[in-house]
């Protein structure tokens, strides 16, 4: 599996997670913060995978 596929998958996951942050911000701030941290981890993983 080429590493570009993994990077694209991680960035797609980050996109879904940031959508979850946006949709849960008003109702469940704690969950929104957790999703934000997971988003940052997915983006960091994509960047690290490219190195």
N, C-alpha and C positions, 0 to 999 in steps of 0.2 A: 504494500500500500504506500503510495507516494506521500511524503510528508505534507504536501500541499492540501491533500484531502483532510488530513487531521486538523490543519490550521483552519480550513474553511468550516469544518464541523464545530470547532471550538468557538469560532466567531459567530456562527449561527446560534449556538447555545447561548452565547452572551447576548445576542439580540433578543432571544426569547426571554431570558432572565431580566433584561432591562425593561421589556414590556411588562413583566410581572411586577417590577418595582413601580412602574408608572401606574398600573392599575390598582395596586394595593396601598399606595401611599396614604390615601385619605382614611381608609378603614382599619388597616392593620400596620402601623408604623414599624413594629418590631419585626414582623415578617418581611417588610419591605427592606429594612436594613440588612437582614440576613441575605435576601436575594441580591442586594447591591454588592455585598462582599463576595458572593459566589460569582457575580458578573465580573468583578475585578480579577478574581482567580482564573476565570476562563480566558479573559483577555491576556492576563500574564502568562498563562500556559501556552496560548497561541504564539505569543512573542518568543517565549523560551523555546518552543518547538522549532521555530525558524532558525534559531542560533545554531 
